[in-house]
Amino acid sequence: MEKNYKHLLQDRLTYYLEWKADWQDWFKQQEINEKAKRKFYEDKKLFSLIINFYFLPLNFLKYYKKKRAQHVYNKVLTVISVLKEEIDLINKNQTWRK
């Protein structure tokens, strides 16, 4: 039972580590998009202001989407640390029994 439980935890840890890498890729892509947007509107200040005002509701939604993504990412980091602690605890218990 212990070995099966340990295997399940390791599979779950692998899944969350892949998910973490995907989130990091997504954040990097969002950062690149923001840089491109700033560079495009660099010399079009008035147009940028008008566009930002016109799309204000959508900009708020994008902002909250980004904050939610950061929250989920932080939650994944917490789950990864807890899974590592559980696996370490199982490893310590198994070596003590031998």
C-alpha atoms as one frame of an Amber mdcrd trajectory, in Angstrom:
protein
   0.000   0.000   0.000   2.787   2.417   0.904   4.656   1.868  -2.346   1.491
   2.349  -4.366   0.697   5.551  -2.467   4.243   6.778  -3.011   3.966   6.012
  -6.721   0.686   7.939  -6.938   2.264  10.920  -5.199   5.254  10.842  -7.541
   2.972  10.727 -10.590   0.995  13.652  -9.236   4.211  15.557  -8.533   5.378
  14.956 -12.099   2.040  16.229 -13.396   2.251  19.397 -11.290   5.868  20.037
 -12.303   4.797  19.898 -15.953   1.908  22.216 -15.154   4.334  24.625 -13.470
   6.493  24.668 -16.615   3.408  25.362 -18.749   2.414  28.263 -16.499   5.923
  29.690 -16.707   5.739  29.512 -20.506   2.362  31.260 -20.458   3.673  34.050
 -18.210   6.677  34.518 -20.501   4.418  34.773 -23.554   2.245  37.343 -21.791
   5.336  39.355 -20.929   6.445  39.307 -24.580   2.966  40.419 -25.687   3.080
  43.342 -23.249   6.511  44.415 -24.513   5.302  44.287 -28.109   2.212  46.312
 -27.227   4.287  48.971 -25.434   6.712  49.172 -28.342   3.904  49.467 -30.895
   2.159  52.315 -29.032   5.432  54.044 -28.079   5.027  56.851 -30.606   1.200
  56.802 -30.675   0.447  58.182 -27.211  -2.938  59.746 -27.994  -4.150  56.727
 -29.940  -3.000  54.468 -27.105  -4.946  56.553 -24.585  -8.117  56.426 -26.690
  -7.811  52.665 -27.245  -7.162  52.009 -23.551 -10.167  54.099 -22.543 -12.405
  52.431 -25.128 -11.368  48.933 -24.023 -11.320  49.741 -20.300 -13.806  46.980
 -19.314 -11.848  44.396 -21.282  -8.588  45.646 -19.790 -10.033  45.131 -16.303
 -11.029  41.583 -17.245  -7.534  40.881 -18.598  -6.028  42.276 -15.402  -8.158
  40.008 -13.212  -7.448  37.056 -15.495  -3.729  37.649 -14.974  -4.184  37.949
 -11.200  -6.185  34.720 -11.152  -3.468  32.991 -13.172  -0.865  34.169 -10.660
  -3.041  32.837  -7.844  -3.361  29.423  -9.516   0.393  29.362 -10.184   1.146
  30.089  -6.527  -1.294  27.366  -5.518   0.514  24.896  -7.812   3.826  25.850
  -6.180   2.318  25.146  -2.767   0.956  21.778  -3.885   4.394  20.860  -5.270
   6.088  21.660  -1.966   3.495  19.658   0.005   3.861  16.681  -2.329   7.650
  16.766  -1.937   7.258  16.840   1.850   4.884  13.868   1.751   7.227  11.867
  -0.476  10.160  12.677   1.818   8.103  11.602   4.822   7.257   8.288   3.154
  10.925   7.776   2.240  12.014   8.419   5.831   9.426   6.006   7.178  10.479
   3.293   4.746  14.181   3.612   5.524  13.440   3.546   9.261  11.522   0.262
   8.916  14.415  -1.504   7.171
